[in-house]
């Protein structure tokens, strides 16, 4: 009963994860071939588990916090950026019956939630109390916002053509 409801979602998550791992492995192998060097070869056969090893390394790395900055703002900025992107997946249909929240305002909600991510970049740059980090955060936020305008126009045009905003 209940476990069969989660099978499509788990299959989707597993498929996306394996796809990302393969793409990262191929990117490393191709860039190594272009640069005429040996690619990742130590983590698993042919370096297939290198992305898993890199993720494990990143989980156990030490957090470097600025001594003069606002630690709360510096730490919450990346969380805001990542959580807003993950929340935007709530309204994206991945199949005929595979949508987490079928809302009538799905497109508008997706655009608004994904527009929160640049605020996290800006908060992180400001929280470091460094003029170069702040200008880098401003630049990243400006780039993200400038890419959102054409993306929004494309998504809204598709929504108008399909006569649906969900």
C-alpha angles and dihedrals in degrees: 000000000000098000092057089062091063097046096085092047093047091047090052093048092047092048093050092047094050090045092053092047091052092047092050091048092049091047091054093046094047094046089049090052092048091049091045096238137115113272127218108315109150103072106071128322111332089353093288093144094050093105090052090050091049091050091050090049091051092050092057098041119118118255111240109209125188114253095214099034135086103271094198094054092042091053100041096050098076089043091056091049095049097040092051091052092047091048090054088066089068094082100037112104111223095182144352094286098012107097124118098211120013103201130169090227095047098131094047091046091049092051093047096046094047090050090065093070096081089057089063091052091050093048092051092051092048094046093058092067090220123121093218094049090046092051089047090052090048090050093049091047091048091051092049092049093047091054092049096063097062091038091053092048091050094048093046092049090053089047091052093048092051093044090229135103097190 
